[in-house]
Amino acid sequence: MAKEKEPKQPVVPFGVWAPAVGLAWLIPGGGHLLLKRTGRGVLLMLAITGMFLCGLMMRGAMFQPQSGDILTIIINTGGFIGDVASGILYLLSVWLGYAQPDAAGHVHDYGTKFLVTAGLLNILAMVDTFEIASGRKD
């Protein structure tokens, strides 16, 4: 049996989705609020901000890209991308001088994971914003 091809979706112009996705990065949940998805936007805003604040209260470390062996580069660059993906939360905390050293201990380690996971959740929110803005999802 031949598999039928799904029709290709048209390319959505940059100006249609970029403002919403940009706002979704800068303010977690902001892209959904811009697209009139208030419930989802507020839920994302509370979840991402709460997770980020828990990471700060646990004194989690922020990642910085480092050179060295390939595993060090991958871990630190990936963690840095996760941190930066939190948008204004990351920018404010760095601007206000938050800098915890990477210390041994379960609580600090969980805090570091919370900070990165908040950014990763925001990336998922940005993808969802893109799909809604481009008309691929209701």
N, C-alpha and C positions, 0 to 999 in steps of 0.2 A: 504494500500500500504506500502510495506517495503521500508524504506529509505536506499539507497545505501551508503555504507561507502566510504569516499574518501580515496585513498591510502595514507598511512603515508609517510611523507617526511623523507629521511634519515638524521641521525644526522651528522651535519657538524663538522669536526674536529676543535678543539679549535684554532689551529695555523692558520687556514684559515681566521677566522673573528676577532680574538682578536687584532691583530695589528691595524686594521682599526678602530675598536670600541674604543680602547685605545687612539688612536690619535684623534678620534672624541670627546672624553671627554676632553682631554688636550687642544686641539685647536679647538674651534667651527668651523665646516665646514672642518676641516682637514681630517677627514675620507673620505669624499666625494672626496676631492682633490686627496687623495691617490688612490682611486678607479676610477680615471679619469672621475669623474662627476663634471667638473670644474664649470659649470654654477650654479648648485645646491649648490656646496661647497662655492662659493663666495657669493651667496645670503644668505646662512645660516650664514656665517662668518660676513657679514655686519649687518644682522638683530639681531643676538645674541649680537654681540659687541656693536652695537648701543643702544640696549635696556639696556644692562648692564651699559654703559656709561651714559645714561639718568638717570638711577637709582642713579648712583654716583653723578651726578650733582644736583639731587634733594635731595641729602644728606639722602638717604634711609639708614635704619639700617640693619646691617647683623645679622642674627639669630645665636644664640648659644644654644645648647641643655641645657635645664634646668630641674630640678626636681620640684616636687610639685604635684598639682592635675593632673588628667589624661588629661584634656584639655590643660593645659599648656605644658605638655610633648609632646603631639601630635602636637600642633601648632609650638612650637619651634624646635622640631626635624624635622618636615616636612619642615619648612622654611630653616633650616640648610642644609638639603639634597638638596633643590632647589638652595641655594647659592653655595654649593660645586660643584654642577653639571655644573657650568659655567667654570670649569677647570682652565686654566691659568689666566683667568680674575679674578677669586676669589683669587687664590693663590698670584698673584701679588699685588692685592689691600690690602690683609691682610699683606703680607710681607712688603709693603711700609707704613704700619701703618694706613690704613683707618679704623677708628672706630667711627661711629656716634652713639650717644645715641639715644634710641627710644624716639623721641620727639613728642609731640602733634602737629598736623597740617596736612592739606591736602596734601601739597607738599611732606613732609617727608614720609607720609603714601604711597603715590603713588610711591615714589622712592623705598621704601622697596618692594612693589609689583613688580616693574620693575626688581629689582635685582633677586627676586625669579623666576619670569616668564622667564627671560633669561635662567636660569638654566633648567627650565622645558622644554623650547623649545629645549635646547641642548640635553636633554634626548630623545626627539622625533627624533632629528637628529641622535642620537646614535642608536636608534632602526631601523631607515631607513638605516643607514650604515650597521648594522648587516644583514638586509634583502637583501641588494644588495650584500654584501660580501659572504653570504651563498647561493646565487643563487636563492633565493625565489622571487626576484623582479628584474626587468630590470632597 
